[in-house]
Structure formats: C-alpha cells, structure tokens
Amino acid sequence: MKNLLRYFTYVRREKLRYRQVVARVHALPEEYRFTYHKIQHYMWNHAGGDGMDMIRVLADLLELFEAGAADGKRVLEVTGPDVAGLCDELLDTTKTWTNHWHEALNRDIARRLGTGNESE
C-alpha cells in the first residue's frame, strides 16, 4: 500500500510538472511552438511504460528551445535539419515500445530455440 501511495504521489507531481511545461511552451515563438508540438506528438507515439520518462525529456527539450529562442536562433538552428534524428536521440534515454518489442522478440526466440539468452 505504501508503494502505491508513493506511486500516485509521484504521478501527481509529474502531472503538475507537465502542466508547467505546457504553460511555458505557450510562451515560445510560433515556429518553436509548432516544432515542439510536432516533436511531442512523435515522441508520445513511441513512449513506453507509464510515459513518465517522456515528461523529463520534453522538459529538457523545452529548456533547449527557450535558450535558442532567447538567443534569437531559428528553431532549425537548434534542432538541426534532421528533427526526427534529434527525437530518436532523445528517445534513447527513455523507455519506448520499440525497446519493449525488441527485447520481447529476442527473448521469445531465445526461449523457443533454447539458446540460453532468455534474460535479454
């Protein structure tokens, strides 16, 4: 029961943090806002688990965008031309469904073939 309460407290705190991030996104210049929302949509489609890792990544992205906007840079100067590549780099630090499927495929084949790599 204690762990459940701790989890709900954590979720509540992360939801509040997410709302604060969303409010800051509205203050970005239009091209940054548009790009942020497109990246956010792309990344949420890949989020795994409870998605709480994604809130941290999106907050970090927002800080990057705020700094770029404050320096007067265009958004593509901050992200580079391969925005999807940037997203994939950011996703490397989070739990994604792709990672889950990757691990499940290796595990299922190892179990069936008895290769001894069942823990992967």
Secondary structure, 3 states (H helix, E strand, C coil): CHHHHHHHHHHHHHHHHHHHHHHHHCCCCHHHHHHHHHHHHHHHCCECCCCHHHHHHHHHHHHHHHHHHHCCCCHHHHHCCCHHHHHHHHHCCCCEHHHHHHHHHHHHHHHHHCCCCCCC
